[in-house]
Amino acid sequence: MPARRLPEAAEAGGARVRFTFDGRRYEGIEGEPVAVSLLAAGRLTLSRSFRFHRPRGLMCSTGECGWCECEVEGRPSVRTCRVRLRDGMAVRGEHAWPSVEHDLLRALDLGSRLVPPTFYHHRFLRPRRLRKAYLDVLRWFGGRGRLRRGMPMDWHVPRALQRDEADVLVVGGGRAGLLAAIGAADGGGRVVVLEADAEIDPDLRDLVTQARSLGVDVRLGTMATGWYGGMVTAMDDSSLWEIRAGAVISATGTYDLVPGVPGADRPGVMSARLVGRLLARDGVLPAERVILVGQGQESESVAVALAEAGARVIGPIATASLSGIGGRGPVSWVRYQDPQGARVTTRERVDLVVFGDRTPNLDLVLAAGAAVGWEDGRIDAQVAADGRTTVAGLFLVGDGRELSHRNGPSDQEVGRAAAAHARRTRENVASGEVGGGPTPTIRAGNPARSPARGLAPARGPAGAMVCFCEDVRGWEIEAELAAGYSDPELVKRRTGALTGPCQGKYCLVAVTCAMSGLEATDRDQTVVLPTGRPPLRPIRLGDLVVADGSIEPIAPTPAPDMVP
């Protein structure tokens, strides 16, 4: 059954507005995410994948995965879960012909075995005079969004380049980041918080007020974009920032961990975090027949909310029990092992698969080259009890640290430890001492690579997607390893894995498992991961244009007012 709006939401919703998707007219609520309006209107498939034109739909609502990319008002590859609907908006699906619902190019998926990742490197090379024509055809079959001729190029304005310094810099303005900032402010010194969202969660307003009362510079709508030898770069609507700090605290939360089974990339596979928001914030029931996968408090609360909304809920079942997700496009059935241990495979008709597993957001940790390790099937940072990573001056708080240090110090205590480290660093620099000094500079073009200790989980099914953006399956990784390409960087470049719009955020665990040798039994074995490189989030080239005359250092601007 298609998604529907709950009666109470339909009555209490805002103004109704009209918009178009692929030329067809729809109605939504002004100000809600475009992807939510399309879901409520019964449009599950929003885009197609890069290589094999597999259907993609709303999955995470965080703006990180790229599954909901569409052309909006002529602007290509816009993540519609982060764009608010307005009257008359024109939206079009991408990566498909003639439309995302009826894409004839999906036939490529049927012959995917004949088109390995290196296919393009070995074919279409001769005759040389036809190479340009070959590339044009390949771009048409694949590619991402396309700029339309005659469209105004006014999507960005040049930004000023500004430089700043802080004693403690906190990346992430959620609960953990704000608590760490409050703790750091107690230790003295200047504390800056960067939060990518321009609007703060209403539940966190009191914490923001408390932090600002202690002198913490909370910057909403400011996105951290990179780590360069201890310097963190960031971007807001008007400026590009270079920020140097005595200590940096990563409070970036978690990513949703998509089940590693065939068909997990279909429309109708959603995170529990997304489904909870759809029900509580948007008043949309995404489907009537639902199966829950994975454990945790979030899955349990979503199960209750789905049942109260009238959905038929199965589970939750263990993630390891799930063996396949199928359908002719969106999800229509799942296969899983009987939870009673009878080894009986059950096939169930469902419209929605809700998964609750998470994995730490280690973007900043990996960019800095800090050591990580395997913890309960996830890659987690190796941190000391006080939140210190193996890179001097880099600390970790929040969900990522709690996976391995559930009984460790509070986020505020980690903030105090970071402030103490910054104070010692400042004193050592002032006295000329070397010990405990700032993080060593990493040469440009040679970022560090994070070692990962411990035994990776077993590889998933060979037919499962391990990289959703580039349509790389497990057997393709195995084929590269069998051909002798054991270095993760070579496998990454030959297959394209981890190089798509999500930058490996949703496939790092699966790809690393596929790259790891099954013969290893030593849990102290060191596995070298692919190099983490900036930018930490996708950035358009136009966003990096610097305004004339703004190269010289400029005094930091006051913290922006809190968004109501």
C-alpha positions in Angstrom: 0.0 0.0 0.0 1.3 3.5 -0.8 2.2 6.1 1.9 -0.6 8.3 3.2 -0.9 11.3 5.5 -2.4 10.7 8.9 -5.8 12.3 9.4 -4.6 14.6 12.3 -1.6 15.7 10.2 -3.8 16.5 7.2 -6.0 18.7 9.4 -3.3 20.5 11.3 -0.8 20.9 8.4 0.2 24.2 6.9 -0.8 25.7 3.6 -1.4 23.4 0.7 0.7 24.2 -2.4 1.1 22.7 -5.8 4.3 21.5 -7.5 5.3 19.3 -10.4 7.4 16.2 -10.6 8.4 15.1 -14.1 5.7 17.3 -15.5 2.9 15.8 -13.4 1.1 17.9 -10.8 1.1 17.1 -7.1 0.0 18.7 -3.9 2.0 19.1 -0.7 2.4 21.1 2.5 4.4 24.3 2.2 7.7 24.1 4.0 8.0 20.4 4.3 10.9 18.5 2.6 10.2 17.9 -1.1 11.0 14.2 -0.8 8.4 13.9 2.0 5.7 15.5 -0.2 6.6 13.1 -3.0 6.4 10.1 -0.6 3.0 11.3 0.7 1.8 11.5 -2.9 2.8 7.9 -3.6 6.1 8.6 -5.4 8.6 6.1 -4.0 11.2 6.2 -6.8 13.0 9.5 -6.9 16.1 8.8 -8.9 18.2 6.0 -10.5 21.7 4.8 -9.7 24.8 5.8 -11.5 25.9 2.5 -13.3 22.9 0.2 -13.6 20.0 2.6 -13.2 18.6 0.8 -10.1 15.6 2.6 -8.5 16.4 4.8 -5.5 14.1 6.5 -3.0 14.0 8.3 0.3 16.2 6.4 2.8 17.9 8.6 5.5 16.6 12.2 5.4 20.0 13.5 6.6 21.1 14.8 3.2 24.1 12.5 3.2 23.2 9.4 1.1 22.2 11.0 -2.3 19.4 8.5 -3.0 16.8 11.3 -3.3 18.7 13.5 -5.7 16.5 15.3 -8.2 16.7 18.3 -10.4 15.0 21.2 -8.6 14.2 24.4 -10.4 16.8 23.6 -13.0 19.5 22.9 -10.4 20.8 19.3 -10.8 21.6 16.7 -8.2 19.8 18.4 -5.3 19.0 16.2 -2.2 15.3 16.7 -1.9 15.1 15.6 1.7 16.8 18.9 2.6 14.9 21.3 0.4 11.6 22.9 1.6 8.6 22.8 -0.7 7.2 26.0 -2.1 4.3 26.8 -4.4 5.0 26.2 -8.1 8.2 24.3 -7.6 9.3 22.2 -10.6 11.1 19.0 -9.8 12.4 16.3 -12.2 13.9 12.9 -11.6 17.5 12.2 -12.7 19.7 9.5 -14.1 16.8 7.9 -16.2 15.3 7.8 -19.6 12.5 8.6 -20.3 11.5 8.8 -16.6 12.6 7.5 -13.2 9.5 5.3 -12.9 9.8 3.8 -16.4 13.5 3.9 -17.1 14.4 1.8 -20.2 18.1 1.9 -19.2 17.3 -0.3 -16.2 18.0 -3.2 -18.6 21.7 -2.5 -17.8 21.1 -4.1 -14.4 20.1 -7.4 -16.1 23.5 -7.6 -17.8 25.6 -6.2 -15.0 27.8 -9.3 -14.9 29.0 -8.3 -18.4 29.9 -4.8 -17.3 32.6 -5.1 -14.5 33.9 -1.9 -13.0 37.0 -1.8 -15.2 35.0 -2.4 -18.4 35.3 1.3 -19.5 39.0 1.3 -19.0 39.6 -1.7 -21.4 37.0 -0.9 -24.0 36.2 2.1 -26.2 39.8 3.0 -26.6 40.2 2.4 -30.4 39.9 3.8 -32.9 41.3 6.9 -31.2 39.2 9.3 -33.3 36.0 7.9 -31.8 37.0 8.2 -28.2 35.1 11.5 -27.8 31.9 9.9 -29.1 32.4 6.9 -26.8 32.7 9.2 -23.8 29.6 11.1 -24.8 27.6 7.9 -25.0 29.0 6.7 -21.6 28.1 10.0 -20.0 24.6 9.7 -21.3 24.1 6.2 -19.9 25.7 7.1 -16.6 26.6 10.5 -15.3 24.8 12.5 -12.7 22.6 15.6 -13.1 23.0 17.8 -16.2 23.0 21.6 -16.4 20.3 22.9 -18.7 21.3 25.5 -21.3 20.0 28.9 -20.6 19.5 28.4 -16.9 20.7 31.3 -14.7 23.9 30.5 -12.8 23.0 32.4 -9.6 23.0 29.5 -7.2 25.9 30.9 -5.2 27.6 34.1 -4.3 31.4 34.5 -3.7 32.3 33.9 0.0 34.8 35.8 2.1 37.8 33.9 3.4 38.1 34.2 7.1 40.6 32.9 9.6 39.9 32.2 13.2 41.5 30.6 16.3 39.9 28.9 19.3 41.1 27.0 22.3 38.5 24.2 21.7 36.6 23.7 18.5 33.6 21.4 18.6 32.3 19.9 15.3 28.7 19.0 15.7 26.0 20.9 17.7 23.9 18.1 18.9 23.4 17.2 22.5 26.8 15.6 23.0 28.6 18.5 21.2 26.8 21.2 23.3 27.5 19.3 26.5 31.2 19.0 25.6 31.3 22.7 24.7 29.8 23.6 28.1 32.4 21.4 29.8 35.2 23.0 27.8 33.9 26.5 28.6 34.1 25.6 32.3 37.8 25.0 31.8 38.3 28.5 30.4 39.4 29.6 27.0 37.5 30.3 23.8 35.1 27.6 22.6 33.5 27.5 19.1 30.8 25.0 18.0 30.1 24.3 14.3 26.6 23.0 13.5 25.7 22.3 9.9 22.0 22.7 10.3 20.7 26.3 10.4 17.8 25.3 12.7 18.4 23.9 16.1 16.3 21.0 17.5 13.7 22.5 19.8 14.8 20.0 22.5 18.3 21.6 22.4 17.4 25.2 22.8 18.0 25.3 26.5 21.5 23.8 26.0 22.3 26.4 23.3 21.2 29.2 25.6 23.3 27.8 28.4 26.4 27.4 26.2 26.1 30.9 24.9 25.7 32.3 28.4 29.1 30.7 29.2 30.6 32.5 26.1 30.5 29.6 23.7 30.4 30.8 20.1 27.6 28.5 18.6 27.6 28.9 14.9 24.5 27.4 13.2 24.5 26.8 9.5 28.2 26.3 9.5 29.5 23.1 8.0 32.9 21.6 8.7 34.5 20.6 5.4 38.0 19.3 6.1 40.9 18.5 8.4 44.3 19.7 7.2 47.0 18.8 9.7 45.0 20.1 12.7 43.4 23.0 10.9 39.6 22.6 10.3 38.0 24.3 7.4 34.3 25.2 7.4 31.7 27.0 5.3 28.6 29.0 5.9 26.4 31.1 3.6 28.8 34.0 3.4 32.3 32.8 4.4 34.9 30.1 4.0 36.6 29.5 7.4 40.1 28.3 8.4 40.0 27.5 12.1 43.0 26.5 14.2 42.3 25.2 17.7 44.3 23.8 20.5 41.9 20.8 20.7 39.1 19.6 18.4 36.1 17.6 19.6 34.3 15.5 17.0 30.6 15.3 18.0 29.2 14.2 14.6 26.9 11.4 15.7 26.1 8.3 13.6 25.1 7.2 10.1 22.4 4.6 9.4 23.9 1.2 8.7 22.0 -0.3 5.7 21.6 -4.1 5.8 24.1 -5.9 3.7 21.7 -8.1 1.7 20.7 -8.1 -2.0 18.0 -5.6 -2.7 18.7 -3.3 0.3 19.0 -0.3 -2.0 15.4 -0.4 -3.2 12.9 2.3 -2.5 11.0 1.3 0.6 14.1 0.5 2.7 14.3 3.3 5.3 16.1 4.0 8.5 14.2 3.9 11.8 15.4 7.5 12.4 13.6 8.6 9.1 10.4 6.7 9.8 10.2 8.2 13.3 10.5 11.7 11.8 7.9 11.0 9.1 5.4 9.9 11.8 6.1 12.5 14.5 7.1 15.6 12.5 5.5 15.2 9.1 2.4 13.1 9.9 3.1 10.6 7.1 2.7 6.8 7.3 5.2 5.5 4.7 3.5 2.1 4.3 0.9 -0.3 5.7 2.9 -3.6 5.8 6.2 -3.1 7.6 9.1 -5.3 8.8 11.6 -4.0 11.4 15.2 -5.1 11.2 17.8 -4.6 13.9 17.5 -3.9 17.6 17.6 -0.9 19.8 15.4 1.6 21.6 14.7 3.6 18.4 13.4 0.5 16.6 11.1 -0.3 19.5 9.6 3.2 19.7 9.1 3.3 15.9 7.3 -0.1 16.1 4.9 1.4 18.6 4.3 4.5 16.5 3.7 2.4 13.4 1.2 0.2 15.1 -0.6 3.2 16.5 -0.8 4.7 13.0 -2.5 1.5 11.7 0.4 -0.3 10.1 0.9 -4.1 10.3 4.3 -4.6 11.9 6.5 -7.6 11.8 9.5 -7.9 14.0 11.9 -6.6 14.9 14.1 -9.4 13.6 17.8 -9.6 13.9 19.8 -8.1 11.1 21.7 -11.3 10.6 18.3 -13.1 9.9 17.5 -11.0 6.9 18.7 -12.7 3.6 17.1 -10.7 0.8 14.8 -7.9 -0.2 12.9 -8.0 -3.5 10.3 -6.5 -5.8 9.9 -5.0 -9.3 11.3 -1.7 -8.3 10.2 -0.7 -4.7 10.1 -3.3 -2.0 7.3 -5.9 -2.2 8.8 -8.9 -0.2 11.6 -9.9 2.1 13.2 -13.2 3.0 14.5 -14.0 6.5 15.4 -16.9 8.7 13.0 -18.0 11.3 13.9 -16.2 14.5 13.2 -19.4 16.5 16.3 -21.0 15.1 14.6 -23.6 13.0 16.6 -22.5 9.9 13.3 -22.1 8.0 13.4 -19.3 5.4 10.3 -17.2 5.5 9.1 -15.0 2.6 6.9 -12.2 3.7 4.9 -9.6 1.7 5.9 -6.1 2.9 6.0 -2.6 1.5 8.6 -1.2 3.9 11.8 -2.4 5.5 12.8 -0.3 8.5 16.3 -0.9 9.8 17.6 0.5 13.1 21.4 -0.3 13.0 23.8 2.6 13.2 27.5 3.1 12.7 29.6 6.0 14.1 30.3 9.0 11.9 34.1 9.0 11.7 34.6 11.4 8.8 36.8 13.8 10.9 38.5 10.9 12.6 39.5 9.2 9.4 40.5 12.5 7.7 42.9 13.0 10.6 44.3 9.5 10.3 43.3 8.4 13.8 43.3 4.7 14.6 40.0 2.8 14.5 38.9 -0.7 15.3 36.1 -3.2 14.8 33.4 -3.2 17.5 30.2 -5.3 17.2 30.5 -5.3 13.4 31.1 -1.6 13.1 34.2 0.6 12.6 34.7 2.6 15.8 37.5 5.0 16.8 40.1 3.8 19.2 39.8 6.3 22.1 41.0 6.6 25.6 38.6 6.8 28.5 38.6 10.6 28.4 37.7 10.6 24.7 41.3 11.2 23.3 42.0 9.6 19.9 45.4 8.5 18.7 45.8 12.0 17.0 47.0 14.6 19.5 44.4 17.2 20.2 41.5 15.3 18.6 38.7 14.1 21.0 35.5 12.2 20.4 32.1 12.5 22.1 28.6 11.3 21.6 27.2 8.1 20.1 30.5 7.1 18.5 32.4 7.0 21.8 29.5 5.3 23.6 29.7 2.3 21.4 33.1 1.4 23.0 33.1 3.4 26.3 29.5 3.3 27.5 30.6 3.6 31.1 33.3 6.3 30.5 33.3 9.9 31.5 30.4 12.2 30.5 30.6 14.5 27.4 31.1 17.4 29.7 34.1 15.8 31.3 35.6 15.1 27.8 35.1 18.8 27.1 37.1 19.6 30.2 39.8 17.2 29.2 40.0 18.9 25.7 40.2 22.3 27.3 43.1 21.1 29.6 44.9 19.7 26.6 44.5 23.1 24.8 45.8 24.9 27.8 48.9 22.7 28.0 49.5 23.1 24.3 49.3 26.9 24.6 51.7 26.9 27.6 54.2 24.6 25.8 54.2 26.7 22.7 54.7 29.8 24.8 57.6 28.2 26.7 59.1 26.7 23.5 58.8 23.1 24.8 58.1 20.4 22.3 56.2 17.8 24.4 52.5 18.0 24.2 52.7 20.6 21.3 50.2 21.0 18.5 49.3 18.2 16.1 52.1 17.6 13.6 51.3 19.1 10.2 50.4 16.6 7.4 51.8 17.5 4.0 49.3 18.6 1.5 48.3 15.8 -0.9 49.5 13.1 1.5 46.7 12.7 4.1 47.1 10.1 6.8 45.5 6.6 6.5 43.8 5.2 9.5 44.8 1.7 10.6 42.0 -0.6 11.8 42.7 -3.2 14.4 40.6 -6.3 14.9 38.9 -8.9 12.7 36.3 -7.5 10.3 33.0 -9.3 10.1 32.5 -12.0 7.5 31.8 -10.7 4.0 28.2 -10.4 3.0 26.5 -12.2 0.1 28.5 -11.7 -3.1 25.4 -10.4 -4.9 24.7 -7.6 -2.3 25.5 -4.0 -3.1 28.5 -2.9 -1.0 28.7 0.6 -2.6 25.2 2.0 -3.4 26.3 5.2 -5.2 28.6 3.3 -7.7 26.6 0.1 -7.9 29.5 -2.1 -6.8 28.6 -5.6 -5.6 30.5 -7.9 -3.3 31.7 -10.2 -6.1 33.3 -7.3 -7.9 35.5 -6.5 -4.9 36.4 -10.2 -4.6 37.4 -10.3 -8.2 39.8 -7.5 -7.7 41.3 -9.2 -4.7 41.7 -12.4 -6.6 43.5 -10.5 -9.4 46.1 -9.4 -6.9 44.9 -5.9 -6.1 45.2 -6.1 -2.3 45.8 -2.4 -1.5 42.5 -0.8 -0.6 43.4 2.3 -2.6 43.8 0.3 -5.8 40.5 -1.6 -5.2 38.8 1.7 -4.6 40.1 3.3 -7.8 39.5 0.2 -10.0 35.9 -0.4 -8.8 34.8 3.2 -7.9 33.7 2.0 -4.5 33.5 4.8 -1.9 33.8 7.5 -4.5 30.2 8.3 -5.0 28.1 11.2 -3.7 27.8 9.8 -0.2 31.7 9.6 -0.1 31.6 6.2 1.5 29.5 7.2 4.5 26.9 4.4 4.0 29.2 1.8 2.5 32.5 2.0 4.3 31.7 -0.9 6.6 30.5 -3.2 3.8 33.3 -2.3 1.4 36.0 -2.8 4.1 34.4 -6.2 5.0 34.6 -7.2 1.4 38.2 -6.1 1.1 39.3 -7.9 4.3 40.8 -11.4 4.0 38.7 -14.2 5.5 41.9 -16.1 6.4 42.8 -13.6 9.2 42.1 -14.9 12.7 44.2 -12.5 14.8 42.1 -9.8 16.4 45.1 -7.6 16.7 45.7 -7.7 13.0 46.1 -4.2 11.4 43.9 -3.6 8.4 44.7 -0.4 6.4 41.6 1.5 5.3 41.3 3.6 2.2 42.5 7.2 2.8 40.0 9.6 4.3 40.1 12.8 2.3 38.4 16.2 2.4 35.9 17.5 1.8 34.0 15.9 4.6 30.7 16.6 2.8 29.9 17.2 -0.9 30.7 20.7 -2.0 29.9 22.4 -5.3 32.9 24.0 -6.9 31.0 27.3 -7.0 30.8 27.3 -3.2 34.6 27.6 -3.1 34.7 30.8 -5.0 36.3 33.5 -2.8 35.3 37.1 -3.0 37.9 39.5 -4.3 39.8 41.3 -1.5 39.0 38.8 1.2 42.2 36.8 1.3 43.7 38.7 4.2 42.8 37.6 7.8 39.5 39.1 9.0 38.4 39.4 12.6 35.8 36.7 13.4 32.2 37.8 13.2 29.8 37.6 16.2 27.9 34.3 16.7 24.6 34.3 14.7 21.4 34.5 16.7 19.7 31.2 17.5 17.1 30.2 14.9 13.7 30.1 16.5 
